[in-house]
Amino acid sequence: MQRVTLTICVLLSLSYCAGVPVHGWSLRPRWWLGESRPDRDVVRPTQWELRQRFLLDLLLQVHKPLLQQELTDMGRDLNETPSDYEAGSWPLLRDFFERVHQNRILRPYSIYSLLQEELPQQLLDVYRFLLLAKDWKIFQRNACYARSHFNPVLFVHALQLAIDGREDTKDLMMPAMHEVLPQLYFDKELIREAQFVNWQQLAPVIPKRSWRETLGSIVYPRKFSPPPELELMPADPIVIEVNFTGMQLSLDVALNGYWSRLISRLIIVTKDKEDLAPAIIDGDRMMPFRNAQDEWTYRQQLESQRKPENGQLLMHNIKQFVALLQLEELATGTRSMELVRPTLMTTGGVPYKATALNAEDVRQLISQSIEELQGRIDKQLQKDQEIQTMAAVGEVIAAQYWPLCRHLSLAINGNRVEPNLLGMTTSNLRDPIYRSLLLQLAKLIAQYEPESQAPSQHQQLLQLRQIRVGHLETYEEPIDTDLINLMDQQLLQTQRNNLQLLRRRLVARHFRLNHKAFNITYELSVPYKMFAVIRSYLVSPGRDQPQLLLDSFVSELVSGENLVERQFPTALNAHTLSELYEAKAPFDGPKPCSFPKHLLLPRGTAKGLKLQLLVQVLQWNGSELSAECEWAGWASDWNSPVLASVLSDVAIYHQNSQDLN
């Protein structure tokens, strides 16, 4: 009996000594880490907190083996039970399981390339594997399996879209992609510097005590002195400075992360439509479904038709990026098509390879590809006379986006799919070839956009009397990115998360373009009560293009004079990985399909970049604007008549980072 008692005391004392109170990275309750046990009245973690913590545990050190033994055990076996998935979805999942057994899904240490032949199918497979799990427990098992057995980039891209589509996960928050996979967003010099940081610089040295002292402090607490205090650590983080020369738009890590999500979503939706191509025979909907598979397929088709990913979102983002790029050129006086020579580290450590072709050959290849795309659009418009022109343009561009990029890459790289920026959704905006392609796509889209018609005499009764714009100013904002996913883990064989020992943060400090708060006030005179769409664009003086959509909203106007004021606050910083770990409730984050808010305005100049604000008031056609996508007003009223239009001169100023206080 004494031996049992002694063993229990030793285990308790060791547990106490192992628990170290931490701030920011604790993944266990405070009482587990050695602090006083809470009272019974202490509020337990909510279901949201537990699920959010599970998501972050999966993404922590995502390019390395899972840290927690519990999660490793949970994802050890592939779940192939048909009843664990949504009714009617099993035939599609069955094909996925066959591909898993045939090793046709990217493995953890393989190279992820957007242009691999089977990549669209693999991305859709993993997405469905996570999305169609019947409940939270099954989703957990599937997510742990995918995390352990599939390529980390493939897993992260599928996961971030699956959690948006599931009812039990849509309120969870994903960290910024440049924190989850920093090796795909920052240069290799920064990655290596972060990996060489000494562990003792971030975690305190735990004083060692002999087993006699440990046991004696429990048996005779008054006789033995208290345990020695931990070494004090500085409160400020260890900072690695990021040298982004010139603060180019294409190097914005948040924008590249958003673009990665955009392209992954586009690929999944396009491939999903191909898989659901067989039409339901009872299409008049007066006949019952033949089986559960038919019903599921029909509902999936309806859902895909309602989503904005059918080309409209892609076209809007292409126009926005190209407009920002061209206005940045106007402000800086430098060409954005110059080659950016990155030193990025791919998942396989294979360096980026530039093409051996000269610039003129590349331009000809892009021009030929755009001509072929235009021919497809014209055929689609001739085939279906009833389809809206811009809807057809968007559908064709969305369907041909991946084949176009793949064809272009193969032609440039000699029919070899080698690691290149064009094939990486996480960083292809850095590639001048890809930027040239986007520029040509924007010109193609502009050719099909309907011209704004001058308001008729009846419509001129609505008047835009005055537009007042607040002071427009951009500045370079310092941002700290958590690099904890680059830390070299010690004692991984313990199968627990040793990040709970950290007392300091390791961050990459870089700059991004942001804007100061401003407002726009519209004064309108309306003959009768109506609903109208009000859009504002930034344009170069005397030019129709580029047009940067600044604002689009529906307003209820009353008869007579109307004063409408719109506020545009400074864009907030994204929540870091450490902040998400400590969150008790969901934060208000950006909408999944919303262009990054810190890029609302193009870069200004010290003397003021002179532009014009084009304001259009259009008749509202009654269509609902999506609450999730603020750009929906751009796509919902292509053919709506313009009730009023006015140009107003504006200037955008810029403050360099060294000029800030």
Salt bridges, closest charged atoms under 4 A:
GLU49 OE1 - LYS584 NZ 3.53
ASP73 OD1 - ARG76 NH2 2.37
GLU80 OE2 - HIS101 NE2 3.05
GLU118 OE2 - ARG104 NH2 3.17
ASP125 OD2 - ARG99 NE 2.71
ASP164 OD2 - ARG261 NH2 2.08
ASP164 OD2 - ARG265 NH2 3.92
GLU167 OE2 - LYS170 NZ 3.52
ASP168 OD2 - ARG166 NH2 2.81
ASP187 OD1 - ARG430 NH1 3.84
ASP236 OD1 - ARG504 NH2 3.97
ASP252 OD2 - HIS598 NE2 2.85
ASP272 OD1 - ARG128 NH2 2.76
GLU274 OE1 - LYS271 NZ 3.41
ASP275 OD2 - ARG128 NH1 3.16
ASP282 OD1 - ARG285 NH1 3.52
ASP294 OD2 - ARG290 NE 2.27
GLU295 OE2 - ARG299 NH2 2.87
GLU303 OE1 - ARG306 NH2 2.73
GLU309 OE2 - ARG265 NH1 2.75
GLU329 OE1 - ARG335 NH1 3.89
GLU360 OE1 - ARG363 NH2 3.14
GLU418 OE2 - ARG416 NE 2.82
GLU449 OE2 - LYS319 NZ 3.18
GLU473 OE1 - HIS471 NE2 3.07
GLU473 OE2 - LYS516 NZ 3.51
GLU476 OE2 - ARG603 NH1 3.45
GLU476 OE2 - HIS654 NE2 3.71
GLU477 OE1 - ARG512 NE 2.91
ASP480 OD1 - ARG509 NE 2.77
ASP482 OD1 - ARG505 NE 2.87
GLU523 OE2 - ARG468 NH1 2.16
ASP551 OD2 - ARG566 NE 2.82
GLU556 OE2 - LYS529 NZ 3.18
GLU561 OE2 - ARG465 NE 3.34
GLU579 OE1 - HIS575 ND1 3.60
GLU582 OE1 - ARG30 NH2 3.94
GLU630 OE2 - LYS591 NZ 3.16
GLU630 OE1 - LYS597 NZ 2.39
